[in-house]
Amino acid sequence: GHHVSQFRIGYFLYTGIETETGSNNYILPKDYKSALEYYGKASEGGNVDALAWAAVIHTEGPGPYGWNNVPQDLPKAVQLLKKATELGQKWAPHELAKIYMEGGEGVEKNITEARTLLNECVAAGRDDNCTDLLGVLEEQVIADSPIFKLKDAMEKFIVIETCHEMNAFY
């Protein structure tokens, strides 16, 4: 019933424990399903970090090595990250904004919500990574704009046309 211990057991199950760092030989193999059980118990005990780490597991989904034995569930990840953000967890807004920037199965891309989360995170000084991600978001918005796409297409056309003219000249 000790939520800090439950969180730590969940974390060990999430990361696994190697015999030697980088050996890929585990004393305690990664087990996302069991990690979620412990994170659930820890979050019931009031551990806000457990909510955010459970969301990370739901964001990752299955992997190539078999230890990611939990299917990806972005709506569940969003639900957990929203709750963790409301409760003041430091890096949850950053992770939630990343999901909104990409979108995915069950979650629509929402640049406005991502920008709002990151601006609030930066203003509150919650996580230094929010500033960096806000810069990436702004670059993404510019790259997705119709004007930028038209400019890019025109530049490519000019290069192709120039090459074609040079080829005809020689």
Salt bridges, closest charged atoms under 4 A:
GLU95 OE2 - HIS94 ND1 3.27
GLU95 OE2 - LYS98 NZ 3.37
GLU138 OE2 - ARG115 NE 2.96
ASP144 OD2 - LYS109 NZ 3.29
ASP152 OD2 - LYS156 NZ 3.27
GLU155 OE2 - LYS151 NZ 2.94
